[in-house]
Amino acid sequence: MAHFAHARVDLDAIADNARLLRERAGGTPLMGVVKADGYGHGMLPAARAVLAGGATWLGTAFIHEALALREAGITAPVLAWIVPPGEPVAAAIGADIDLGVSDRAILDEIVEAARHLGRTARVQLKADTGLNRGGVGPADWPQLVEAAARAEDAGHVRVSGLWSHFACADEPGHPSIARQLSAFHEALETADKVGLTPEVRHIANSAGLLTLPEARFDLVRGGIASYGLIPIPGYTVSGIRPAMTLRSRVALAKRVPADSGVSYGHRYVTERETTLALVPLGYGDGVPRAATNKGPVLLGGRRRTIAGTVCMDQFVVDVGDDPVRAGDDAILFGDPSTDPGVPTAEDWAEILDTIPYEIVTRVGARVPREYVGGA
């Protein structure tokens, strides 16, 4: 079945990015993070690609994502780090999935499931060092690690990891970074005093692994950078390349007179007689409605701007007198090294005052992924 749009995903780019991140991290083992359907790139292909690039761990947000990796035959260590009450922890234990623990009640639930199964659960305790999101804060951390040590002595759990997450690693030099590192060291010392001997300690995300050698510990987490996007504005990494290209084709091109209102609300009005090109992608496919009169598109060999309101299934581009016709390529974002002049996901993020994570993860399921590369 032919589609008027697709997201081309270069798996070799993902593998090469993972390899480069490991090198940049001084050889520290790499966790390839594949949550949110591999940041929109496709979880299973992305997982295989980062593993081909040398990652030795995989990271997901939720248990159902980790279970899908196992069901696909992937045997690498996997951490599922958000475990709300009532999640299928027994299935995760049975599939040898590491479970993130950010609360004493979750630890108790995991212990009970392990006891019922007669198996040892693998858990990674998360210290909240200042992000104030998931994790256990300093006041409750001693009680958590003591309870985990008791459960480990009883054979119900194996504390395989201790970890945390930076709040501002994408702002090099931010004072919170040093405070969080200090708090993480204190959390590790507290765990050490009760006899916990984790396999891995980790706090560095993509931004941290690139800029904070002192934060590498035993494992670094390659999230958005594995997909060729850098989370630090203005920071470049030689060799990193975007893996996703979002491409469509012009569905219709037509001439309209001057003073023609375009799309819902007539938020764009033509200044002169011109050609309008209709591109069949919209907010139903992940093109932000906020890209109205802002979103960049490479069309007819030139970078242009969306004209008028982004609709659910389509948007319009004013191409002036250029010879654009139905069937011509329209590229929203991609890799300028392969498509000169193409906008990047970072360009879209800057224009829309957001982050590149949101641009790629919101590309909808209606847009088929086309995989290239041998990874």
N, C-alpha and C positions, 0 to 999 in steps of 0.2 A: 504494500500500500504506500503510495507516494505521500509525502508530507511537505507542506510549504515551509516548515521550519524544523530545525534540529539543533541539538547541542553536540558539537563534535568534541570528544574527550580523547586526548592524547595520553595513552597509558604509559608510553615511554617517558613522557615529560614527568609524570608522577613518580615513576621509578627513579629517574635521574635526579629529580628534586630531593627525594629521600636520601639518595646516595650523597648528594652534596650537603644536605643538612647534617648527616653523620660526620662528614669531614669537617664541617664548620664547628661541630661540637667536640672536636678533638677525638673522635672515635667513640664517644659515649654511646651506649646502646640507645636506639631510637624506638619510640612508640609511634606508630602511624595512627593518627586519629581519624576514624572513618564514620563518626556519628553523623546524624542528619543526612542519611543516604550519601555518605562520603562527601559532605558539604555540597550536595547537589550533583556530584559527578557520577554517582552510582556506587553503593557501598561495596558490593562484592568485587567488581572490577578494580575499584580503588584499593581495596584490601590486598588483593593479589599483586597489584602494582607496587605498593609500598614495601611489601614483603620481598618482591623481586629486587627492590632497590636497597635491601639490607636491613629494613626494620625487623626487629625481633619481637615486638609487642604490637598489639592492636588496642585501640581505645574506642569505646562507645559510650553514649550517654546512658542508654537503658538496656535492661536485660533482654528485651525482645530483639534488639539489634544484635547483641552478642550471640543469642541463640541462632539467629539466621546465619551468622558466620559459621557456627558449628554445623548447622544443617547442610551448609554448602561444602563441608569437608575441610574447612580451615582449622588446623590444629594448633596454631601459634597461641601463646598466652594472650588472653583478652581480659581487659578490665572494663566492667560496666560500672560507671561511677555514680549514677543517680539511682537510688533504690528507695522509692516511696513505700510506705506500708502497704502490705497486701500484694506486692509483686511476686512473680513465680520464682522465689529464691531456691526452692527445692530443685526445680528444673535447672537452674543455673549451677547449683552445687553438683548435680549429676553430670553436667556438661563441662565441669572443670573450669568454670568461669570465675575470675576474681571479682569480688563484690566490694564496691566502695561503701564505707561506713562513715556516715556523717552525724550519727545520732546513737545514743545508747540503746534506744528502743529497737532500732534496726539491727544492732548487734545481737540483741536478745532474740529477735525473730530468726535471724540466721542460725544462731546456736540451737534453737529449738528444732528448726528444720534439719540441721545436720544430725542432731541426736536421733530424730525420727528415722532418718535415712541410714543411720549407722555409717556416715561418711564424714570426712573432715572437710570443712568449707574453707576456701581461700578468701581472705578478706584483706582489704587495704584501708587503713584508718586515715581519714582526712582531717588534718588540723586546719582550723580557720585561723590564719595568721594575719588577717586584716582585710580580706576581701569582703567579709561579712555577708557571705552568701551561703554555700554549703560548707560543711565541716564543723568540727567541735572546737569551741573557743578555749582559751587558756584556763578559765575557771573550771571547766568540766573535763579537760583533757586528762588530768591524772586519774580520775575515776574510770574514764573510758579505757585507757591503756591497762589499768589494773584488771578490769573486768575481762579484757581481751587476753591478758596473760593467763588468767585463771582458766578461761575457755580453751586456750592453747594447751595448758598443762593437762586438761581433761581430755584432750584429743578431739575436741569438737571443731576447732578452727586452727588454721595456720595463718598467722599474720604475715602475709607475703610482702606487704608494702606499707610505707608511711608516706603521705604526700600532702601537697597543698597547692594553692593556685595564686598567682600574682594578680593584683588589681591594676597595676599601671606599668607593666613591663614594656608596653608599647610607647611609653614616654621615658626614654632613657634619661637617667639622672633624677627621676622623681623621688622625693624623700621617702615615700612609702616602701620603695623597693628594699632599701637597707633595713628598714624596720621589719619587713616581712621575713627577710632572710634571717635576721636575728631571732625572731619569734619561731621560725622553723627549726633552727638549731636548738633552741630551748625545748621544743616539742620532742625532737629526736633524743635529747639527753634524758628527758623524763621517761620516754619509752625504753631507753637503754637501761635505766635504773630498775625497771621491773622485769628485765630479762628478755625483752623482745628483740629478735634478731631478723629484721626484714630482709628479703632478697633485694628489694629495690626501694630507694628513697628518691622522690622526684617532686620538683616544683616548677621547672622551666617549661613554659609553653613555647610557641614559635618565636615570639619576641625575646623571651628569656634565653633560649638556646643560642640565638644569634648574637646577643649583646652582653650576656652575663656568664662568663666562664665559671665564676664562683657559685653559680646556681645549678650546675649540671648534675652533681651527685652521681647516682647510679643509672639514671635514665632521663632522657629528655623527650618531650612530647611534641611531635611535629604535626600541628594541625593545619591551619590555613596555608602555611608555607609549603607543605607537601604538594599543594595544588598550584603552586607557582605565584601566590599572592602574598605580599609582604605586609604585615599588620602595622608596621611603623611608618607613618607618613614621611615621605621624602627619603627613606632609607632604601638603598639598593643592594642587591646581592648578585654578584656576577654569576651567570650560569642558570639562575632560577628562571623558569619560564612557565607562563600560564598554561594550564592543561585544557581549559574549556574555551571553545569558540561558539558563541550563540549566533546562529545564522538563519536568515529567512530569505524569501524571494518576493519581489514585487508582485502583487496580485492584480493590480490595475494602475494604469497611468492615464491621466486625462487633463486637458487644458481647462482652465477656469479663468474668468475675467478678473480684473482688479476689483478690490473691495469685496471679495468673496469670503464669508465666514467659513471657518474650517472646523469640523467635528463639534461635539457637544459643547454648548455654551458659547460657541464662536469666540473662543479665547485666543484664536489666531485669525487675523484677517489679512488677505493677500494685498500687497502694495501695488501690484501690477498684474497684467496677464501672465500666467505662469502654469507650470505643470505640477500637479500633485501626484505623488506616488503612494499607493496604499500598501502597507506591509501587514500581513495577517498574524500579528502577535500583539497581545495586550496584557492587561493585568491578570487575566485568567491564566496566563502562561508565566507570570512572574515579572513582567515589565511594570515597574512601579507607576502608578497613576501620577505620582509626584514628578515623573519625568516629562509631564506636559510642558511643552515649549522649552525643554531643557536637555532631554536625553540625546546623546550623540549617536550617530549611525554612519557607517561607511557605505555609501551608495553611489554607484556610477563613478567610482574612482575618487570620490571626494568625501571628506567628513562633513556631515550635515547635522541638523538639529530637528528633532521631532516638532512638527507644527500642529499646535492645537492639543486638545484633550486626548490622553491615552484612554482607549476604550477597553472593554473586556477582551475583545478578540482582535483588535486592530489599532493601528495608528497611522498617521499621515506624515509625509515629508514633502516640503516644498523644494523642488529641484530646479526652479527657474526655467531656463530654456535648454537645459542639458537634455541630451537624447536618452532619457531613461524610459524603459518600456517594461511591460509585464514579463516576468520571468527573470529579471535581473537580480543579482545577489544584493542582499542588505545584511550587513554584519553589525551587530550591536556591540559586541566586545570580543576580544580574542588576544592573540599574540602578535604584536607588531613586527616581530622578527620573521614571521611567515606571511602575514598580511599587512604590508606597509600602510601606515596611516590609520589602521584600525584602532578604535578606542579600546581601552583596557577596563577590566572590572574596577580597578582603582580609579580610573577617570570617572566612571559612573558614580562611584561612591563619593568622590570629592564634589561632583556637581550636585548630588542629592543630599549632601551633608550626612552621610552614613558611612558604613564600613564595607569593604569588599566581601566580607563573609555574607552579608545580607544579599548582595547582588547575585552571587552564584547559588546560594542555598534556596533562593525563592524561585528559581527556574522550575516551572511546574511539570507535573507528570504528563501533561498533554504534549509536551515537547519531547520527542524521542531522543535518546542518547545514541550517538553513533561513535563506536569505539575504534580507534586506530592505534597501531603500535603493537609490538610483540610482547610487552611486559605481561 
